[in-house]
Each structure stands twice: as structure tokens, then as C-alpha cells.
Amino acid sequence: MIPSQSSRLAHGPVAASGSIGDKIRGAMAVGKTRWGMLALVFFATTLNYIDRAALGVMQPILAKEMSWTAMDYANINFWFQVGYAVGFVLQGRLIDRIGVKRVFFCAVLLWSLATGAHGLATSAVGFMVCRFILGLTEAANYPACVKTTRLWFPAGERAVATGIFNAGTNVGAMFTPMLLPLVLHVWGWQAAFLCMAALGGIWLVFWGLKYFNPEDHPSVKQSELDYIQAQDEPDQARVPFSRILRMRGTWAFALAYSITAPVFWFYLYWLPPFLNQQYNLGINVTQMGIPLIIIYLTADFGSVGGGILSSFLIGRGVNPIKARLMSMLLFACCIVGVIMAAGSSSLWVAVFAISLAIGAHQAWTANIWSLVMDYTPKHMMSTVFGFGGMCAAIGGMFMTQLVGHILTITNNNYTVLFTLIPAMYFIALAWMYFMAPRKVPTLES
């Protein structure tokens, strides 16, 4: 690659002139290997959320069979968050030290086994144990996905790539209510967990055979490798975890993410029970499935569209950090409409309000993850993200208990919860604006 090209492509194909179609063709012409790596983490994220979303969809059946109360269900989700918090920080560090391929392989193997073990549980306590192990192992997903994106994509493509792999959350949450009713009807809820575990085994084969880091990949073109590494970073010495905890950027991301990430878990765990209660929906494709499909399909558009917006701004010469923050402000404003959901007597008004909010949330997420990639050295990316994910999981633990408590004392009234959601994004945005570094720091050993 000639020097002028390297400089021009430093921020990705969005920097080139021409239509969006021209830019897409230009990005693909450089090489397609990085998109194959992205496909692997997209499908991992899809499986991750199929395993998570299944419990919310099956909650009415399981609650009736095992006599769960609202607090039992809250506690089951609480223990998932405990495992998630511990797993995030441990596995983020392991990925940076041992490598994304080996750590992620082991994590998916273990979470698939944990998913299958749900089919053997016979009480709320049994589900708490299974959810704890599932959370501990599923926590590897996002540090691994973010690390893969940081390694394989230049700055101008990171938000789009992040939006694409994060769209797997919505695909998983969308396909779950489509497929589960059939499995439940034919084989029962125990078989549903075993089927999900088998899907994880299929993914493991592809990951083991196909994933490599850029410099180790046997078939990546040199032009694509040069394109990915056009923005050279100075060599960085390995630093201890205590030093990473003193970095301003670590806390900028950790606190902002811990404020907003639990909102998606609220949707994932409590949206099916909310719709079931508010509008008397059953667990089948036409009643419960269609509203959830619409909501999570909108979330997919938000996830990818949010990445496209900030990448477009970068292509117009806007600094990457500023482009992410401007995009996040717009998405925070879009979330305000979710307040209409709780008090609406119309199912489709509630679905529209929730769809807009969850789509904006996913667009926000694509940008906050890209933002932390922009200012974090790649050799500590999973550690920083893992610490932030741990903080977010702790926030989710408290939110799960708060949701259970509020619903208990208000007789399952969701109005307070939907009213609090928009404020969380503006608080997080203000924190990121003042605290996020504007460039990658150089650390001495």
C-alpha cells in the first residue's frame, strides 16, 4: 500500500468520496476476511441471546410449573448478573493475556453445557445455580467480540462492525419467540434448553477452524492487512491491572456503561411478562411472537444504523470521539418516547414506543463500544471492556432487584420503570463527554 493510501484509509472506507454503495464496494474490494471474522462473532452473539431470552419467553410456563413469585424470578436473574459480573472482569483479562480464540472457545463450550443443564433443574434454586454458571461463562462474549472488532477493523469501520455483531442480540431475542413455541409444544421446556446447547456445539466447530488474529490468518490478503493496520499505534508495554484501573478512560466507559446496559436486560427479562400481563398475550408466535419480533427487528436496524451514522460523520472529517458523542445525544433523545409504553391501552402504541427506544439503545451501544475502542490501546482492550462489563453487570444486579421490588409493591405497575429509563442515558452521556479521552494514551511500563 502506498503511503498516501494508508493515510487516506486510516479511518476506513467512509473517508472516500462517492455514494454509500461505492464505499461498500470499496471496503469489500480491499478484502473480505475481516467480514468473515465478524460473522463468527455475530453468530456467537445471536446464540448468547437465544440462551438468555429463552427464560423470559418461558417464564409464564416455568412460573406456573414451579410456583415462582415475582421475587423468585428476580432472584434467578440476579444470580445470572452475579456470575456475569465476575466473568466479565476475569475473562476480559484472560482474553488479553491468552488470546481471544482459545478463551472464547472454552467459554462457549461451558455456556452451552450450562444452558443444557437448565433442562435438569426442578426448582427456583436449581435455576439460580444454572443461571449463575451461564452468566459466568457468557460474560466472555462481548469482550471477545469487541477485541475481535478492535483487531480486525480500522476506526472508520468499527461502529458499523460493532453494530452488526451487536445486532446478534436482537436476532437472538427475535428468533427465540419464533422457535420456542414449536419446541415447547412438541417436546417440552426441558428439550428447549437441550436444543439451544446443541446450537452452541455447532458454532464451536466453525470458530475452532476459521478464526485467527489478522497477522496469523493463513488467507488474509496483504492489502487488507495493511488497510486494517493503517493507523499505526506505538508499541505498548504490558501494564498491570492496577495501572489500567487508574486510567481515566477505564472509568469513563465503566460508569457510563453500567448506567445504560441494564436497560436492555430489563427489556430482555421483563418485556415478555409485561406484554403478557398488560395485554393478555399467550406464549405463541401470533400473540407474543409478533410484537417481540417487531421490537427486536427495529433494534437490529438501530444497531447497524447507529454505527453508520457515526461512521458517516467520521467520513466527513469529524473526530471519531466527537462523532460518537454527537450520535449518542441523538439516540438518547429518541429514547424519551418509551415513557408512553406503560400507560398505553393499545398494544401497538406500546410496541411502537418500545421499538423506538430499544432501537435507539442499540444504536447508543454501538457507539459507546466504538468510542472505548477509539481511545483504548488494543493490547488492553478486553481488560478495559471486561472491567466496564463487570460494573454494568453489578448495575444489572441492583436493577433486577429494584425491578422486582417495585413490581411487588406496586402490584406489577411498570410506569415508574419506563419513566426512569430516558434519564439514565443523559446522565451517562454527560459523564462520557467530560471524562472520555480524546486519543489513545501512551503508557510506560
VOFILUM-780639 format. One line per field, with one value per residue (C-alpha): residue number from 0; residue in three letters; x, y, z. Coordinates in nm, 3 decimals, decimal comma. Example, Ala and Ser with C-alpha at 12.3 -4.5 7.8 and 13.67 -1.06 7.14 Angstrom:
<sites>
pos: [0 1] $
code: [Ala Ser] $
east: [1,230 1,367] $
north: [-0,450 -0,106] $
up: [0,780 0,714] $
</sites>
This chain:
<sites>
pos: [0 1 2 3 4 5 6 7 8 9 10 11 12 13 14 15 16 17 18 19 20 21 22 23 24 25 26 27 28 29 30 31 32 33 34 35 36 37 38 39 40 41 42 43 44 45 46 47 48 49 50 51 52 53 54 55 56 57 58 59 60 61 62 63 64 65 66 67 68 69 70 71 72 73 74 75 76 77 78 79 80 81 82 83 84 85 86 87 88 89 90 91 92 93 94 95 96 97 98 99 100 101 102 103 104 105 106 107 108 109 110 111 112 113 114 115 116 117 118 119 120 121 122 123 124 125 126 127 128 129 130 131 132 133 134 135 136 137 138 139 140 141 142 143 144 145 146 147 148 149 150 151 152 153 154 155 156 157 158 159 160 161 162 163 164 165 166 167 168 169 170 171 172 173 174 175 176 177 178 179 180 181 182 183 184 185 186 187 188 189 190 191 192 193 194 195 196 197 198 199 200 201 202 203 204 205 206 207 208 209 210 211 212 213 214 215 216 217 218 219 220 221 222 223 224 225 226 227 228 229 230 231 232 233 234 235 236 237 238 239 240 241 242 243 244 245 246 247 248 249 250 251 252 253 254 255 256 257 258 259 260 261 262 263 264 265 266 267 268 269 270 271 272 273 274 275 276 277 278 279 280 281 282 283 284 285 286 287 288 289 290 291 292 293 294 295 296 297 298 299 300 301 302 303 304 305 306 307 308 309 310 311 312 313 314 315 316 317 318 319 320 321 322 323 324 325 326 327 328 329 330 331 332 333 334 335 336 337 338 339 340 341 342 343 344 345 346 347 348 349 350 351 352 353 354 355 356 357 358 359 360 361 362 363 364 365 366 367 368 369 370 371 372 373 374 375 376 377 378 379 380 381 382 383 384 385 386 387 388 389 390 391 392 393 394 395 396 397 398 399 400 401 402 403 404 405 406 407 408 409 410 411 412 413 414 415 416 417 418 419 420 421 422 423 424 425 426 427 428 429 430 431 432 433 434 435 436 437 438 439 440 441 442 443 444] $
code: [Met Ile Pro Ser Gln Ser Ser Arg Leu Ala His Gly Pro Val Ala Ala Ser Gly Ser Ile Gly Asp Lys Ile Arg Gly Ala Met Ala Val Gly Lys Thr Arg Trp Gly Met Leu Ala Leu Val Phe Phe Ala Thr Thr Leu Asn Tyr Ile Asp Arg Ala Ala Leu Gly Val Met Gln Pro Ile Leu Ala Lys Glu Met Ser Trp Thr Ala Met Asp Tyr Ala Asn Ile Asn Phe Trp Phe Gln Val Gly Tyr Ala Val Gly Phe Val Leu Gln Gly Arg Leu Ile Asp Arg Ile Gly Val Lys Arg Val Phe Phe Cys Ala Val Leu Leu Trp Ser Leu Ala Thr Gly Ala His Gly Leu Ala Thr Ser Ala Val Gly Phe Met Val Cys Arg Phe Ile Leu Gly Leu Thr Glu Ala Ala Asn Tyr Pro Ala Cys Val Lys Thr Thr Arg Leu Trp Phe Pro Ala Gly Glu Arg Ala Val Ala Thr Gly Ile Phe Asn Ala Gly Thr Asn Val Gly Ala Met Phe Thr Pro Met Leu Leu Pro Leu Val Leu His Val Trp Gly Trp Gln Ala Ala Phe Leu Cys Met Ala Ala Leu Gly Gly Ile Trp Leu Val Phe Trp Gly Leu Lys Tyr Phe Asn Pro Glu Asp His Pro Ser Val Lys Gln Ser Glu Leu Asp Tyr Ile Gln Ala Gln Asp Glu Pro Asp Gln Ala Arg Val Pro Phe Ser Arg Ile Leu Arg Met Arg Gly Thr Trp Ala Phe Ala Leu Ala Tyr Ser Ile Thr Ala Pro Val Phe Trp Phe Tyr Leu Tyr Trp Leu Pro Pro Phe Leu Asn Gln Gln Tyr Asn Leu Gly Ile Asn Val Thr Gln Met Gly Ile Pro Leu Ile Ile Ile Tyr Leu Thr Ala Asp Phe Gly Ser Val Gly Gly Gly Ile Leu Ser Ser Phe Leu Ile Gly Arg Gly Val Asn Pro Ile Lys Ala Arg Leu Met Ser Met Leu Leu Phe Ala Cys Cys Ile Val Gly Val Ile Met Ala Ala Gly Ser Ser Ser Leu Trp Val Ala Val Phe Ala Ile Ser Leu Ala Ile Gly Ala His Gln Ala Trp Thr Ala Asn Ile Trp Ser Leu Val Met Asp Tyr Thr Pro Lys His Met Met Ser Thr Val Phe Gly Phe Gly Gly Met Cys Ala Ala Ile Gly Gly Met Phe Met Thr Gln Leu Val Gly His Ile Leu Thr Ile Thr Asn Asn Asn Tyr Thr Val Leu Phe Thr Leu Ile Pro Ala Met Tyr Phe Ile Ala Leu Ala Trp Met Tyr Phe Met Ala Pro Arg Lys Val Pro Thr Leu Glu Ser] $
east: [0,000 0,138 0,176 -0,094 -0,342 -0,251 -0,315 -0,640 -0,779 -0,683 -1,041 -1,192 -1,386 -1,621 -1,344 -1,368 -1,589 -1,892 -2,219 -2,271 -2,275 -1,934 -1,799 -1,931 -1,781 -1,452 -1,446 -1,513 -1,252 -0,981 -1,056 -1,337 -1,161 -1,243 -1,615 -1,587 -1,441 -1,726 -1,979 -1,837 -1,885 -2,227 -2,348 -2,190 -2,384 -2,702 -2,657 -2,570 -2,903 -3,109 -2,984 -3,069 -3,402 -3,547 -3,603 -3,814 -4,028 -4,081 -4,131 -4,511 -4,479 -4,192 -4,351 -4,672 -4,495 -4,258 -4,478 -4,234 -4,316 -4,203 -3,912 -3,815 -3,786 -3,595 -3,355 -3,294 -3,194 -2,995 -2,771 -2,714 -2,589 -2,361 -2,195 -2,188 -2,009 -1,741 -1,699 -1,665 -1,359 -1,190 -1,245 -1,165 -0,822 -0,777 -0,857 -0,586 -0,331 -0,407 -0,580 -0,936 -0,952 -0,878 -1,061 -1,376 -1,382 -1,371 -1,633 -1,887 -1,831 -1,903 -2,203 -2,357 -2,323 -2,476 -2,768 -2,838 -2,822 -3,130 -3,334 -3,241 -3,342 -3,656 -3,683 -3,607 -3,283 -3,177 -3,236 -3,035 -2,736 -2,766 -2,807 -2,502 -2,285 -2,440 -2,364 -2,007 -1,934 -2,149 -1,961 -1,679 -1,896 -1,866 -1,500 -1,423 -1,641 -1,501 -1,145 -1,209 -1,351 -1,060 -0,810 -0,981 -1,132 -0,995 -1,162 -1,395 -1,549 -1,560 -1,901 -2,059 -1,886 -1,991 -2,348 -2,351 -2,221 -2,438 -2,738 -2,697 -2,853 -3,173 -3,167 -3,135 -3,410 -3,629 -3,586 -3,644 -4,022 -4,047 -3,887 -3,954 -4,333 -4,288 -4,024 -4,233 -4,541 -4,366 -4,103 -4,149 -3,936 -3,654 -3,587 -3,579 -3,270 -3,102 -3,165 -3,002 -2,700 -2,663 -2,651 -2,351 -2,169 -2,219 -2,074 -1,767 -1,668 -1,666 -1,482 -1,212 -1,149 -1,195 -1,087 -0,735 -0,591 -0,509 -0,133 -0,183 -0,464 -0,350 -0,551 -0,583 -0,457 -0,166 -0,370 -0,642 -0,387 -0,229 -0,573 -0,663 -0,332 -0,313 -0,339 -0,015 -0,002 0,321 0,438 0,295 0,445 0,217 0,082 -0,060 -0,433 -0,391 -0,248 -0,541 -0,778 -0,608 -0,673 -0,931 -1,076 -1,144 -1,378 -1,527 -1,656 -1,726 -1,964 -2,145 -2,194 -2,309 -2,585 -2,730 -2,653 -2,903 -3,185 -3,150 -3,153 -3,474 -3,628 -3,494 -3,614 -3,929 -4,071 -4,242 -4,402 -4,505 -4,675 -4,832 -4,975 -5,074 -5,236 -5,316 -5,087 -5,013 -4,686 -4,729 -4,598 -4,905 -4,973 -4,639 -4,408 -4,513 -4,477 -4,135 -4,024 -4,119 -3,943 -3,618 -3,620 -3,631 -3,344 -3,143 -3,193 -3,091 -2,779 -2,647 -2,786 -2,624 -2,286 -2,347 -2,428 -2,104 -1,903 -2,068 -1,966 -1,609 -1,605 -1,698 -1,394 -1,545 -1,313 -1,415 -1,476 -1,690 -1,881 -1,970 -2,084 -2,299 -2,465 -2,527 -2,703 -2,945 -3,020 -3,074 -3,342 -3,516 -3,546 -3,768 -4,076 -4,064 -4,249 -4,569 -4,540 -4,652 -4,974 -5,094 -5,412 -5,310 -5,064 -4,931 -4,871 -4,665 -4,484 -4,401 -4,269 -4,061 -3,933 -3,807 -3,644 -3,475 -3,356 -3,205 -3,050 -2,873 -2,753 -2,623 -2,447 -2,274 -2,129 -2,025 -1,841 -1,676 -1,584 -1,395 -1,219 -1,111 -0,919 -0,806 -0,477 -0,558 -0,344 -0,564 -0,897 -1,062 -0,941 -1,092 -1,411 -1,430 -1,399 -1,670 -1,886 -1,838 -1,957 -2,255 -2,341 -2,330 -2,563 -2,784 -2,788 -2,922 -3,167 -3,303 -3,371 -3,513 -3,749 -3,868 -3,919 -4,107 -4,334 -4,406 -4,506 -4,698 -4,881 -4,690 -4,718 -4,444 -4,499 -4,217 -3,969 -4,044 -4,026 -3,677 -3,519 -3,458 -3,284 -3,019 -2,887 -2,847 -2,659 -2,426 -2,372 -2,272 -2,021 -1,868 -1,846 -1,633 -1,433 -1,361 -1,000 -0,967 -0,684 -0,509 -0,275 0,088 0,169 0,513 0,582] $
north: [0,000 0,340 0,597 0,828 0,540 0,442 0,793 0,826 0,495 0,536 0,594 0,332 0,346 0,614 0,861 0,801 1,009 0,872 0,702 0,457 0,180 0,291 0,291 -0,057 -0,188 -0,016 -0,175 -0,520 -0,473 -0,428 -0,777 -0,981 -1,180 -0,934 -0,966 -1,343 -1,290 -1,050 -1,314 -1,555 -1,313 -1,210 -1,571 -1,613 -1,309 -1,448 -1,775 -1,581 -1,403 -1,704 -1,866 -1,557 -1,463 -1,812 -1,775 -1,460 -1,621 -1,938 -1,751 -1,798 -2,175 -2,218 -1,990 -2,195 -2,530 -2,435 -2,179 -1,890 -1,550 -1,218 -1,213 -1,572 -1,467 -1,154 -1,362 -1,608 -1,316 -1,162 -1,468 -1,456 -1,099 -1,206 -1,465 -1,215 -0,955 -1,198 -1,349 -1,016 -0,895 -1,237 -1,330 -0,984 -1,014 -1,372 -1,273 -1,005 -1,243 -1,579 -1,476 -1,439 -1,768 -2,008 -1,823 -1,770 -2,133 -2,255 -2,001 -2,101 -2,469 -2,409 -2,183 -2,439 -2,705 -2,467 -2,399 -2,770 -2,812 -2,586 -2,878 -3,076 -2,805 -2,869 -2,557 -2,185 -2,266 -2,502 -2,228 -1,984 -2,219 -2,273 -1,900 -1,818 -2,056 -1,930 -1,569 -1,657 -1,810 -1,592 -1,288 -1,372 -1,287 -0,910 -0,875 -1,130 -0,956 -0,613 -0,746 -0,910 -0,585 -0,383 -0,621 -0,661 -0,317 0,037 0,328 0,425 0,078 -0,007 0,140 -0,036 -0,363 -0,321 -0,252 -0,564 -0,806 -0,644 -0,694 -1,058 -0,969 -0,867 -1,156 -1,397 -1,225 -1,215 -1,577 -1,710 -1,636 -1,764 -2,103 -2,176 -2,220 -2,502 -2,679 -2,631 -2,773 -3,079 -3,170 -2,952 -2,692 -2,930 -3,012 -2,642 -2,594 -2,900 -2,773 -2,441 -2,620 -2,816 -2,491 -2,383 -2,703 -2,630 -2,280 -2,417 -2,618 -2,309 -2,092 -2,351 -2,395 -2,042 -1,777 -1,630 -1,292 -1,071 -1,131 -1,509 -1,565 -1,807 -1,649 -1,276 -1,056 -0,823 -0,530 -0,600 -0,641 -0,307 -0,148 -0,280 -0,165 0,170 0,359 0,255 0,260 0,288 -0,035 -0,059 -0,246 -0,479 -0,296 -0,439 -0,441 -0,185 0,061 0,005 0,084 0,423 0,516 0,788 0,612 0,294 0,476 0,692 0,378 0,169 0,411 0,521 0,163 0,049 0,313 0,218 -0,152 -0,279 -0,120 -0,385 -0,658 -0,507 -0,541 -0,893 -1,027 -0,826 -0,733 -1,072 -1,072 -0,705 -0,773 -1,092 -0,910 -0,582 -0,721 -1,083 -1,238 -1,609 -1,785 -1,841 -1,690 -1,483 -1,329 -1,291 -1,365 -1,094 -0,797 -0,922 -0,982 -0,624 -0,482 -0,671 -0,622 -0,248 -0,295 -0,457 -0,153 0,071 -0,131 -0,112 0,235 0,382 0,264 0,401 0,747 0,796 0,640 0,886 1,176 1,046 1,027 1,396 1,483 1,478 1,349 0,989 1,068 1,371 1,173 0,903 1,159 1,352 1,029 0,922 1,253 1,197 0,842 0,949 1,192 0,911 0,703 0,958 0,823 0,497 0,675 0,623 0,246 0,169 0,371 0,283 0,080 -0,011 -0,296 -0,144 0,201 0,031 -0,180 0,133 0,322 0,028 -0,044 0,312 0,305 -0,031 0,057 0,379 0,185 -0,049 0,245 0,405 0,081 0,052 0,398 0,371 0,047 0,207 0,508 0,299 0,120 0,458 0,562 0,225 0,057 -0,273 -0,486 -0,394 -0,367 -0,675 -0,587 -0,237 -0,365 -0,655 -0,421 -0,197 -0,502 -0,613 -0,271 -0,294 -0,640 -0,512 -0,233 -0,500 -0,691 -0,388 -0,307 -0,662 -0,638 -0,288 -0,402 -0,698 -0,472 -0,201 -0,452 -0,619 -0,302 -0,154 -0,474 -0,510 -0,147 -0,068 0,311 0,413 0,188 0,319 0,678 0,636 0,484 0,800 0,990 0,719 0,791 1,166 1,110 0,860 1,092 1,383 1,160 1,039 1,390 1,517 1,201 1,023 1,072 1,223 0,993 0,664 0,714 0,603 0,407 0,338 0,006] $
up: [0,000 -0,096 0,185 0,056 0,056 0,407 0,530 0,336 0,453 0,816 0,919 0,687 0,364 0,484 0,418 0,048 -0,175 -0,358 -0,269 0,015 -0,244 -0,373 -0,020 0,049 -0,275 -0,190 0,155 0,010 -0,263 -0,001 0,127 0,280 0,550 0,828 0,748 0,789 1,136 1,209 1,101 1,359 1,648 1,514 1,534 1,878 1,999 1,846 2,037 2,351 2,344 2,241 2,562 2,765 2,608 2,639 3,012 2,968 2,698 2,903 3,232 3,247 3,191 3,437 3,697 3,686 3,696 3,981 4,162 4,114 4,261 4,105 4,351 4,265 3,900 4,001 4,212 3,926 3,706 3,992 4,014 3,641 3,688 3,975 3,752 3,467 3,678 3,795 3,449 3,270 3,455 3,469 3,106 2,975 3,136 3,012 2,653 2,658 2,809 2,645 2,324 2,201 2,010 2,296 2,572 2,366 2,255 2,615 2,723 2,457 2,533 2,902 2,848 2,611 2,881 3,135 2,902 2,865 3,244 3,279 3,148 3,460 3,711 3,917 4,136 4,153 4,338 4,060 3,805 4,016 4,007 3,631 3,564 3,776 3,570 3,248 3,342 3,443 3,103 2,874 3,004 2,762 2,462 2,449 2,550 2,277 2,017 2,096 2,092 1,754 1,615 1,755 1,593 1,255 1,175 1,135 1,319 1,035 1,020 1,390 1,470 1,171 1,262 1,625 1,522 1,305 1,568 1,837 1,608 1,703 2,041 1,867 1,619 1,911 2,109 1,795 1,689 2,040 2,049 1,690 1,752 2,119 2,096 1,845 2,057 2,372 2,203 2,060 2,320 2,631 2,805 2,903 2,538 2,452 2,668 2,518 2,163 2,248 2,391 2,065 1,864 2,068 1,974 1,603 1,641 1,821 1,514 1,290 1,543 1,601 1,229 1,094 1,348 1,354 1,451 1,147 1,144 1,184 0,935 0,661 0,377 0,452 0,168 0,239 0,111 0,367 0,645 0,554 0,545 0,891 1,038 0,857 1,186 1,348 1,725 1,922 2,085 2,432 2,722 2,918 3,220 3,544 3,608 3,885 3,633 3,397 3,685 3,724 3,361 3,309 3,005 3,204 3,440 3,166 2,996 3,306 3,477 3,162 3,051 3,395 3,387 3,047 2,984 3,245 3,043 2,771 3,033 3,168 2,822 2,780 3,115 3,180 2,840 2,778 3,127 3,078 2,745 2,879 3,180 3,016 2,703 2,798 2,539 2,527 2,451 2,081 1,761 1,674 2,016 2,192 1,900 1,653 1,895 2,009 1,651 1,556 1,861 1,809 1,432 1,498 1,741 1,460 1,238 1,527 1,599 1,243 1,168 1,478 1,357 1,009 1,146 1,337 1,054 0,814 1,038 1,057 0,679 0,672 0,879 1,229 1,502 1,592 1,961 1,875 1,611 1,866 2,127 1,878 1,767 2,126 2,202 1,915 2,028 2,389 2,267 2,076 2,392 2,569 2,390 2,588 2,868 2,662 2,679 3,033 3,030 2,683 2,645 2,289 2,236 1,914 2,065 2,335 2,075 1,873 2,177 2,299 1,946 1,906 2,248 2,210 1,858 1,992 2,281 2,041 1,831 2,152 2,246 1,906 1,961 2,324 2,243 1,940 2,150 2,405 2,117 1,976 2,286 2,432 2,328 2,157 2,388 2,686 2,504 2,656 3,005 2,992 2,836 3,079 3,377 3,232 3,170 3,530 3,651 3,415 3,544 3,902 3,792 3,639 3,968 4,150 3,871 3,873 4,246 4,206 3,931 4,138 4,443 4,250 4,078 4,413 4,598 4,301 4,208 3,879 3,767 3,514 3,489 3,724 3,545 3,196 3,326 3,473 3,162 2,949 3,230 3,256 2,905 2,955 3,281 3,109 2,812 3,033 3,213 2,886 2,744 3,032 3,104 2,773 2,649 2,303 2,185 2,257 2,556 2,554 2,869 3,006 3,172] $
</sites>
